[in-house]
Amino acid sequence: MPLFLTAALKEWAIAVNALTRGSTILLLRKGGIREQSFAIAHSQVWLYPTYEHQQPRLLKPEYASQVVPIASGWHPETVPIQSWAEITHTFEVSEAEAIASLLPFHVWNEAFVSERLKWKARSPLSLLLLRVYALPQPQSILYRPDYGGCKSWIDLQAELLPEVAKPVLTDEEYWEQVEAIASIVSSFTQETIP
């Protein structure tokens, strides 16, 4: 467990909430518009919720109903940080069949998967498996302009204490999901550990 952590991975608030509840351990990424491709910049990160690009039509119904519409360019004055994660495994996948097999393991629907595979079509889709640790209470940090924009990674200018966080899943629950996901994608991909 890190004693001090400032790196953060930006992700839709709906996905951050699902990760923090232990409903999923899987993120699908291709990187932000400003990034040529997605690369793991840090293996231990705060989960930074974003709101602007959440699209209910790209989420499974149980998650789509939780999205609160916001105006383009809106950002909160403060951002609730509720968890950090260790990225334990990554896979790169380009085959639609492999991604379709993973639908039970994440928050997005078939339309999202299709759009992600088509966007930056030459780049594979990165699958991240995250061991998530929740803070006892979310901690609010001030929004800063350098946190904005379509990028995956930011450096938080706030002191948060990761050591007070607790795992959202037991070791057994987490590794059971890792094994299930890895077995699905193993015939399509090569695993890398960050």
C-alpha positions in Angstrom: 0.0 0.0 0.0 1.5 3.4 -1.0 2.2 5.9 1.8 1.8 8.9 -0.6 0.0 8.9 -3.9 -0.7 11.8 -6.3 -1.2 10.1 -9.7 -4.9 9.8 -10.8 -6.7 8.0 -13.6 -9.6 9.9 -15.0 -12.7 7.8 -15.7 -16.5 8.3 -16.0 -18.0 8.9 -12.6 -20.4 6.0 -13.2 -17.5 3.6 -13.7 -15.6 5.0 -10.7 -18.7 4.4 -8.5 -19.0 0.8 -9.8 -15.4 0.1 -9.2 -15.6 1.5 -5.7 -18.7 -0.6 -4.9 -16.9 -3.7 -6.1 -19.4 -4.2 -9.0 -16.6 -4.4 -11.5 -12.8 -4.6 -11.7 -12.6 -3.9 -15.4 -12.0 -0.7 -17.4 -11.8 -0.5 -21.2 -9.5 2.3 -22.4 -8.1 3.8 -25.6 -6.9 7.0 -24.1 -8.0 10.6 -24.3 -8.3 12.7 -27.5 -5.0 14.4 -26.8 -3.2 11.0 -26.5 -1.8 9.1 -29.4 -2.5 5.8 -27.6 -3.2 4.6 -24.2 -0.3 3.6 -22.0 -0.1 2.8 -18.3 1.6 5.8 -16.7 1.2 4.5 -13.1 0.3 1.2 -11.5 -1.2 2.8 -8.4 -3.7 5.6 -8.9 -6.5 7.6 -7.4 -9.7 7.2 -9.3 -10.8 10.6 -10.5 -14.5 10.8 -11.6 -15.4 12.7 -14.7 -18.9 13.8 -15.7 -18.8 15.6 -19.1 -18.6 12.7 -21.5 -20.8 10.2 -19.7 -23.4 9.0 -22.2 -26.3 7.0 -20.9 -26.8 5.4 -24.4 -23.4 3.7 -24.0 -24.1 2.2 -20.6 -26.0 -0.8 -19.5 -29.5 0.2 -18.3 -28.8 -0.2 -14.6 -26.0 2.3 -15.0 -27.5 4.6 -17.6 -30.3 5.6 -15.2 -27.7 7.0 -12.8 -26.2 9.5 -15.2 -27.1 13.1 -14.4 -26.9 15.3 -17.6 -24.5 18.2 -17.4 -23.7 21.1 -19.8 -20.7 20.9 -22.0 -17.6 22.4 -20.4 -19.1 22.1 -16.8 -16.9 21.0 -14.0 -17.6 20.7 -10.3 -16.0 23.2 -7.9 -14.9 20.2 -5.8 -14.3 16.6 -6.9 -15.1 13.7 -4.6 -12.2 11.2 -4.4 -13.5 8.0 -2.9 -11.0 5.3 -3.9 -7.6 4.4 -5.2 -6.6 1.3 -7.2 -3.7 -0.9 -8.1 -3.7 -1.8 -11.8 -2.8 -5.5 -11.5 -3.2 -6.7 -15.1 -3.6 -5.2 -18.5 -4.5 -6.8 -21.8 -4.7 -5.4 -25.3 -7.6 -6.6 -27.4 -8.6 -5.8 -31.0 -11.1 -8.5 -31.6 -14.8 -7.7 -31.2 -15.5 -11.3 -30.1 -13.2 -11.0 -27.1 -14.7 -7.8 -26.0 -18.3 -9.1 -26.5 -17.4 -12.0 -24.2 -16.6 -9.5 -21.4 -19.9 -7.7 -21.3 -20.9 -9.3 -18.0 -17.8 -7.8 -16.4 -18.1 -4.0 -17.0 -20.6 -1.2 -17.0 -20.8 -0.4 -20.8 -23.1 -1.9 -23.4 -22.5 -3.3 -26.9 -22.7 0.2 -28.5 -19.8 1.5 -26.4 -17.7 -1.5 -27.2 -18.4 -1.1 -30.9 -17.6 2.7 -30.8 -14.4 2.1 -28.8 -13.1 -0.5 -31.3 -13.8 1.8 -34.3 -12.3 4.9 -32.7 -8.5 5.0 -33.4 -9.1 1.7 -35.1 -5.4 0.9 -35.4 -5.0 1.0 -31.6 -6.0 -2.0 -29.5 -8.4 -1.6 -26.7 -6.7 -1.8 -23.3 -8.3 -3.8 -20.6 -7.3 -2.8 -17.1 -8.0 -5.0 -14.0 -8.1 -2.8 -10.9 -7.8 -3.9 -7.3 -9.8 -1.0 -5.7 -9.5 0.4 -2.1 -12.2 2.7 -0.8 -11.7 5.5 1.6 -14.0 5.4 4.7 -15.6 8.7 3.4 -15.1 10.4 0.1 -12.6 13.3 0.3 -13.4 16.5 -1.7 -10.5 18.2 -3.5 -10.7 21.5 -5.3 -11.1 21.3 -9.1 -8.1 22.7 -10.9 -8.1 23.7 -14.6 -5.1 21.3 -15.2 -7.4 18.4 -14.2 -9.7 19.1 -17.2 -9.4 18.0 -20.8 -9.5 14.7 -22.6 -6.5 13.0 -21.0 -6.2 9.8 -18.9 -3.7 10.8 -16.3 -3.4 13.7 -14.0 -1.4 14.6 -10.9 -3.6 15.6 -8.0 -2.4 18.7 -6.1 -4.0 17.4 -2.8 -2.9 15.4 0.1 -5.0 12.2 0.4 -4.1 9.3 2.5 -4.3 6.0 0.7 -3.4 3.9 3.7 -6.8 4.5 5.4 -8.6 2.8 2.4 -9.9 -0.7 2.6 -10.2 -3.2 -0.3 -13.7 -3.3 -1.8 -13.4 -7.1 -2.5 -11.7 -9.8 -0.6 -8.6 -11.4 -2.1 -10.6 -14.4 -3.1 -13.4 -12.4 -4.8 -10.9 -10.3 -6.7 -8.7 -13.1 -7.9 -11.7 -15.1 -8.9 -12.8 -12.3 -11.3 -9.2 -11.9 -12.6 -9.1 -15.6 -13.5 -12.5 -15.4 -15.2 -11.6 -12.4 -17.3 -8.1 -13.7 -18.1 -9.5 -17.1 -19.2 -11.9 -15.3 -21.6 -9.3 -13.1 -23.3 -6.3 -15.5 -23.2 -6.9 -16.8 -26.6 -7.0 -13.3 -28.1 -4.4 -11.4 -26.2 -1.1 -11.1 -24.5 -1.1 -10.1 -20.8 1.2 -7.5 -19.4 1.6 -6.6 -15.8 2.3 -2.9 -15.2 
